[in-house]
């Protein structure tokens, strides 16, 4: 298993979602993609997109106006 981090801090929609999807396409089954960002709407959109793609959102953390979403490919 590989962990891929996508840093989209300071980026607004649709950049975080686009970057997340790029990383998920490159990831192998079983890999984890960790998306770190600051845009509030993306924190909601990314998990919804993952669920529609049939991917598992492992965890969503938020601390100091920054969020981290862990997704299993």
N, C-alpha and C positions, 0 to 999 in steps of 0.2 A: 504494500500500500504506500502510495506517495501522497504527500500533502502539498497542495498548490495554494499559495496565498495570492489573492488579488487585492491590491491596495487602491481603492477608489476614493480615498479621503479628499474632500474638497470638490469632488465632481458631482454634478446634478444629473437628473434624468435626461436622456436615457442612458448615459455613459455607464453607470454602475451595472445595469442589467445587461447591456451589450458585452461588457468586459467579462461578466460572470458567465454568460452563455459561451463566449469564446473559450474560456478556461474549461468549462464543462465538456465542450466538444473535443478538446485535446486530451482530457483526462481519460484514464482507463477505468473499466468497471472495478469498483472497490476503492478507488482513490477518493480522497476528501479534498474538496475545494473550500477554502476559507476566504470569505469576502469581508474586507474591513472598509467601512465608510462612515460618512457623516450626514448624508442626505436623508431626511426622515421618510420621504415617500418611497425611496428605494428599499428601506428596511421592510416595508410591507409588500412591495412589488416583487422582489426577488423570491421570497418564500412562495408566493402565489404562482409565479412562473415555474418554479421547481416542482411544485405539486402537480401542475398541469402536465409537466413532462414526465411524471411518474418517479421523480427523484425524492430521496429522503432528506428532509431538513433535520439535521441532528440537534442543533442548538442555535439559539439566538441570544447573544449577550449584549448588554448596553451599559456603557460606563463613560461618564464625562462627555456627553453628547457625541459619542462614537459607538458604533455597533459592529458586531462581528457575527457573521452567519456561517455555520459549518454545514456543508452539503455533501452527502455521500453519493458518488456517481454509481 
